[in-house]
Amino acid sequence: MNNPILIIAVIAVAVGVFGGVLIVGLIYLQRRRQVVDSLIRVNNVVGCFGTVEVPLNHKSPGKVRINLKGSLVDFIALTEETQQLNQGDRIVVVRTKGNKVWVVAM
C-alpha cells in the first residue's frame, strides 16, 4: 500500500461510508420522535373555516368544504341561522353530530 492514490481512495470511501451511516442514524432518530396522524376525525372539525358548496338554510341542509390537514373534505351541513348561506360564503363549524356539521356565517 505504498500507492498514495490507493490510500486516498480508501480514506475517501471510509469517510463517505461513515458520513452516510451518521446521516441515516440522525434521520432515524428524528423520525422516531415524530407522530404522523393523517386520520381526520369529525371532532377536529369544530372551529374550522370553510366555504359553502351547496346552499343551505335552517330548513334544508347543504354541503360545505373544509381544508383539514391539507385535504379538502366535504360535509353535509346544517345551520340554525334564518338567513340563506349561498355558494362561496365563508362559514365556521360550531358543532358536529355523526358526520354532519352545524355552521354559522362569518
N, C-alpha and C positions, 0 to 999 in steps of 0.2 A: 504494500500500500504506500509506495513512495510517490505515486502519481498524484499531484495536487488537485487535478480536476476530479478525480475519483473521490478524494477526501471531501472536497467542496460539495459534490453531488450527494454523498451520504449524509453530510451535515444538513443540507437543504431538505432532503427527504425527511430526516428525523424532525427538523423544526416544523415542517409542514404537517406531518402526522400529529405531532404534539399540539400544534395550534388548532388543528381540526378537532381533535379529541376535547380540547379545552372549550372551544366554542359550542360543540354539541352538548357537553356537560352543562354549561351555563344556560343554554336554551332549555334543556330538560328541567333544570331546577326552576327556572322562571315559569315555564308552562305548568309545572306540577302545582304551583300555588294558584293558578288561575281557575276560576269557576266559570264554565261556559254553560249558559242556560238559554236556549232559544225557544223554549216552550212558552207559548202565550197563554196565560191564564186570564179568565174573564175578570177576576178581581183586580188585575193590573190595569184595567181599562178606566176605572174611576179616576176622574181628574184629567184625563187626556183630551186633547183637542182634535177635532176632525172637521169634515165637510159633509154636507147633505148631498146624497146622490139621488135619492128618490124622495120627493117632497112628503112632508108629514105634518099632522096637526094632532090635537088632543083626541080626535075621533078616529083617525086612521094612522096605522103605522107606516113607516117609510124605511129608508136604508141610509146608513152613514158609513163613511170610510175614514178609518183612523190609522195613523202610522205608528205601529208598535214594533220596537226592536228592529227597525229597518225594513219592516214588511208592511204593505198596505193590507188592512183587514177590514172586511165589510161586516156590519152588524145590522140586524133588524132593530129599528129604533122607535121609541115611543116618547111622547112628551106630555106634560101636564099643562103646558102653556096654551093659551087660547089662540095665539097668532099662528099663522101658517109658516112653516120653515120650508123655504124653497131650495131648489138645487143650487149648490155653490155656497150656501150660507155656512158660516163658521159656527160650530157647536162645541159644547163641553159636556162630557159624560158625568152625570151626577150619581147614578146608581146602576146596578145590574140585577137581573134575576134570570137565572138559566143562561141562555145565550142571547138574551135581549138586553138592550141598554136604554136607559132613560136619559134624555138630553135636554139642555136648555140652550137658547141662542146666546151668542157672545155679544 
